[in-house]
């Protein structure tokens, strides 16, 4: 069965982080070393080399470079953050979602990017410039979080992806559901950086 990419919302639905909490799922973060059909070799950020095989139904999303000026009130975003020494949440990364993904994964939940980190998906209801950087109020059903974004925070725009984006040297975040008989991780979802952008997640 040929590999294919579904619609944007389906292709990136995992970024809602509503189902990836399953204990059997594994996230690999790193860069592609080689590509051979549906098989990838990924060099992880930890220095390990892992074999990855795309499932026939695997979905691909791409991330493009964005900037602080793109974060405006009314946008639907995802923010990974961790509490600073003063307890205020400070952004580790910001994902700007297209309108087709508005509402995806809305809420506040733990995340595995760093110790004590969280993920907040919601609408920017307010943006206030402070000495430490823009302070965003991200609102979702049932609550809101105030998060500071500084100039060093990675900011990316989510977009549809395809197998053409899977090239040696490209940064990736792979969500796998386990290994097959030859030890290769079975990838259900892949986020790949386009034009040299490294997926921050």
C-alpha positions in Angstrom: 0.0 0.0 0.0 1.6 3.3 -1.0 2.4 5.8 1.7 0.2 8.9 1.7 -0.6 12.0 3.7 -4.1 12.9 4.8 -5.6 16.3 5.5 -3.7 18.8 7.6 -5.9 18.3 10.7 -5.5 14.6 10.5 -1.8 14.7 9.7 -1.0 16.8 12.7 -3.6 15.7 15.2 -1.1 14.2 17.5 0.2 17.7 18.3 -2.9 18.0 20.4 -1.1 15.5 22.8 -4.4 13.9 23.7 -3.4 10.4 22.8 0.4 10.3 23.0 0.3 9.8 26.8 -0.2 6.1 26.1 2.6 4.2 27.8 3.4 2.3 24.6 4.2 5.4 22.6 7.8 6.6 22.2 9.0 10.0 21.0 12.3 10.2 19.1 13.8 13.7 18.6 16.8 14.3 16.3 17.7 14.4 12.7 17.4 12.1 9.7 20.6 10.4 8.7 19.3 8.5 5.7 16.1 7.6 3.9 15.3 4.4 2.0 11.7 4.2 0.9 9.6 4.0 4.1 12.7 3.4 6.3 14.6 6.2 8.1 17.7 6.2 10.2 17.4 8.9 12.9 20.3 10.3 15.0 18.6 11.3 18.2 19.5 14.3 20.3 20.9 11.9 22.9 23.5 10.6 20.3 21.8 7.3 19.6 21.0 5.9 16.1 17.6 4.4 15.6 15.9 2.7 12.7 12.4 3.9 12.0 9.8 2.5 9.6 6.8 4.5 8.5 3.5 2.8 9.0 1.3 2.6 5.9 -1.1 5.0 7.6 1.6 7.3 9.0 1.0 11.0 9.0 3.5 13.8 8.4 3.4 17.4 9.5 5.9 20.1 8.8 7.1 23.1 10.8 8.2 26.4 9.3 10.0 29.3 10.9 7.8 31.9 12.6 8.6 34.9 14.8 7.3 36.9 17.8 5.3 39.2 15.6 3.3 36.3 14.4 2.0 35.7 17.9 -1.0 38.0 18.0 -4.3 38.0 20.0 -6.8 35.6 18.6 -4.4 33.1 17.2 -4.7 29.5 18.4 -1.4 28.2 19.7 0.3 25.5 21.6 2.9 26.5 24.2 5.3 24.1 25.9 6.5 25.8 29.1 8.2 25.2 32.4 7.9 27.2 35.7 10.8 29.7 36.4 12.3 30.3 39.8 9.4 32.7 40.6 6.8 30.1 39.6 5.8 32.0 36.4 5.5 29.8 33.3 8.2 30.5 30.7 7.8 29.3 27.2 10.1 26.5 25.9 8.6 26.7 22.5 5.5 28.0 20.7 3.5 26.3 17.9 1.2 28.5 15.8 -1.7 26.4 14.4 -3.5 27.2 11.2 -7.2 28.0 11.3 -8.0 24.4 10.2 -6.6 23.2 13.5 -8.3 25.7 15.8 -9.4 23.9 19.0 -7.2 20.9 18.5 -6.0 19.5 21.8 -7.4 22.5 23.7 -6.4 22.6 27.4 -3.5 22.4 29.8 -1.6 19.2 30.5 1.8 17.8 31.5 4.4 17.4 28.7 7.7 15.5 28.4 10.0 18.2 26.8 11.7 19.1 30.1 11.2 18.2 33.9 8.0 19.8 35.1 7.0 21.1 31.6 3.5 21.5 30.5 1.6 22.0 27.2 -1.1 24.6 26.8 -3.3 24.7 23.7 -5.6 27.7 23.4 -6.4 31.1 22.1 -4.3 34.1 22.9 -6.7 36.3 24.8 -4.2 38.9 25.7 -0.6 39.9 25.0 1.3 42.4 27.2 4.9 43.4 26.6 7.1 43.2 29.7 10.8 43.6 30.5 11.2 39.8 30.4 9.4 39.5 27.1 5.8 39.3 25.8 3.4 37.9 28.5 0.7 35.8 26.8 -2.6 34.9 28.4 -3.7 31.6 26.7 -7.3 30.8 27.3 -9.0 27.4 26.9 -12.2 25.8 28.0 -12.2 25.8 31.8 -9.2 28.0 32.4 -6.2 30.0 31.2 -2.4 30.2 31.7 -0.1 33.2 31.7 3.2 32.5 29.9 6.2 34.6 29.2 7.9 34.3 25.8 11.4 35.6 25.4 13.5 36.4 22.3 15.2 33.0 22.5 12.0 30.9 22.5 11.7 28.8 19.3 8.5 29.7 17.4 7.2 27.6 14.6 4.2 27.5 12.2 2.5 24.2 11.7 1.8 23.1 8.1 1.0 20.0 6.0 4.0 17.7 5.3 4.8 14.9 2.9 7.5 12.3 2.3 9.3 14.8 0.1 10.2 16.6 3.3 11.9 13.6 4.7 15.5 14.2 3.7 18.9 13.5 5.3 19.8 16.3 7.7 16.2 17.3 8.3 15.2 17.6 12.0 12.3 15.4 13.1 10.2 14.4 16.0 8.8 10.9 15.6 6.0 9.3 17.5 6.3 5.6 17.4 4.1 2.9 18.8 6.8 0.2 19.4 9.2 -1.8 17.4 8.7 -4.5 14.7 10.5 -7.9 14.6 13.7 -6.4 13.2 14.0 -3.7 15.9 12.8 -0.7 13.8 10.5 1.7 15.5 7.0 1.8 13.9 6.3 5.5 13.2 2.7 6.6 13.4 3.5 10.4 13.2 6.4 12.4 12.0 7.0 16.2 12.4 9.8 17.4 10.1 11.5 20.7 9.9 11.3 22.4 6.5 14.0 24.8 5.1 16.4 24.0 7.9 14.0 24.6 10.7 14.5 22.2 13.7 11.2 21.0 15.3 11.5 22.3 18.8 9.1 19.8 20.2 
